[in-house]
Amino acid sequence: MIDLGILFKPLTPLINKRISEQTPARELAESLEGETMAVRLRDTGIAVYLHVVDGKLTLSTRYNEEPGVVLSG
């Protein structure tokens, strides 16, 4: 299976740069501090977890708890 973390690694700094440049995005990130959201592909076991820590988005393929929000399809 492809390690999705490798695919997201170069994308994360770009996303965070855009968040820091735009006030509405920065405010939204601040309001989501400490939250985790999962995007799961149904019937595959593939999931990506989005965490907001210190106003920055992190992407990972592993998370040990149940996220606050799950989007699947």
C-alpha positions in Angstrom: 0.0 0.0 0.0 1.2 3.5 -0.8 2.2 5.6 2.3 0.0 8.6 1.9 2.1 10.5 4.5 4.9 10.7 1.9 2.5 12.2 -0.6 1.2 14.8 1.9 4.6 15.8 3.3 5.4 18.5 0.5 1.8 19.7 0.5 1.5 20.5 4.2 3.9 23.5 4.2 2.1 25.0 1.2 -1.3 24.7 2.9 0.1 26.3 6.1 1.7 29.2 4.1 -1.7 30.0 2.6 -3.4 29.8 6.0 -0.9 32.2 7.5 -1.4 34.7 4.6 -5.2 34.9 4.8 -6.9 36.3 7.8 -10.1 34.2 7.5 -8.2 31.0 7.1 -5.9 31.9 10.0 -8.9 32.6 12.2 -10.6 29.3 11.2 -7.4 27.4 12.0 -7.2 29.1 15.4 -10.8 28.2 16.2 -10.1 24.5 15.3 -7.0 24.4 17.6 -6.6 20.9 19.0 -9.3 19.3 16.8 -8.9 16.4 14.5 -10.9 15.4 11.4 -10.6 12.2 9.4 -11.3 11.7 5.7 -11.9 8.0 5.2 -12.3 6.2 1.9 -15.1 3.8 2.4 -14.3 0.0 2.2 -10.6 0.7 1.8 -9.1 1.2 5.2 -7.5 4.4 3.8 -7.8 7.5 6.0 -6.1 10.9 6.3 -6.2 12.8 9.6 -6.1 16.6 9.7 -5.0 18.1 13.0 -4.7 21.7 13.9 -1.8 22.4 16.4 -0.5 25.9 17.1 -2.6 27.3 14.2 -1.1 25.0 11.7 -2.6 22.0 9.9 -0.8 18.7 10.0 -1.7 15.7 7.9 -1.1 12.1 8.9 -2.3 8.6 8.1 -2.4 7.4 11.7 -4.4 8.6 14.7 -5.0 6.6 17.9 -8.3 8.1 19.0 -11.6 8.7 17.4 -11.5 12.1 15.6 -14.1 14.8 16.3 -15.3 14.8 12.7 -15.3 11.9 10.1 -16.0 12.4 6.5 -16.3 9.2 4.5 -17.4 8.2 1.1 
